[in-house]
Amino acid sequence: MGLNLSNRQIAHELGLNEDDAQDMTRSLRQGVVDASTTPTLAGTVEIDEVYLTAGHKGQNDLVKKTSSWTQTATEG
């Protein structure tokens, strides 16, 4: 799994049925999730801003926005 192999590739390498490889990797992944802990943040924590634009693929003109002060200056 650490080699970024698909379940099909793992099954082939180990000579297993694909369904068996799927069950094994699911079990291993769940073990990793169960063993992991959620970090507790304390003190000052800094994060970066994230901007998401969805639903406008290939329509760049719809995505472009003008600031409100620009609209007010041109309308007034």
N, C-alpha and C positions, 0 to 999 in steps of 0.2 A: 504494500500500500504506500510505503514511503517513496516508491519509485514512480508514482503517478501512473500506475497500471490500471486498466479497466478490469472489472470482474471477469470478463471473458478471457483477457490475457492471463490473469492469475490462474484461472481454471486450466487453461492450456499448458502453462508452465508447470503446474503441479499434477497434471493428468487427472483433473477432477471434472465432475459434471458442473455446468455453469450455475445451476441452482444451488449446489453445495457451496461453491465459491461465494455466491451472493450471501448465503446464510453466515458463512464464516466472516466475511468482511463486515457484515451488519453487526455481528456480535462484537468484533474488535472495535468498530467505531463507537458502539454504544458504551463499551468499557472505557474508552478514552473520555467520552462525555461524562460518564458517571464519576470518573476519577478527577476530573478537572474541577477547580474551584473558581468562584467568582471573586475577582480582586475587590478589595474594599478601598475606596478612594478617600483620602484625607488631606486636609490642608488646602492649598491653592491648586486647582486643577485647570489647565488651559486646553481648550480644544480649538480646532480650526473651523471656519465656516464652510458649509457645503451648499452648493447651488445645484438643484436638480431641475432639469427641463425634460418633460416627457410628453409624448404625443404629437410632436411637431417634426418628425423625421422628414427631411427633404423640404421643409417649409421654413427656411431661415428667416424670411421676412416676418412671419408671425411670431417668432421668438424674440426678435429685437424689440426692446422696450425703450421708450424715452422717459426721462425723469419727469416728475410732476412739475418741477420748476421750469423746465424747458417748454412744456406744453402751456403753462400759464403765461410765460413770457411771449410766446408766439401768438397766443390767442388774444392777449390783452393789447 
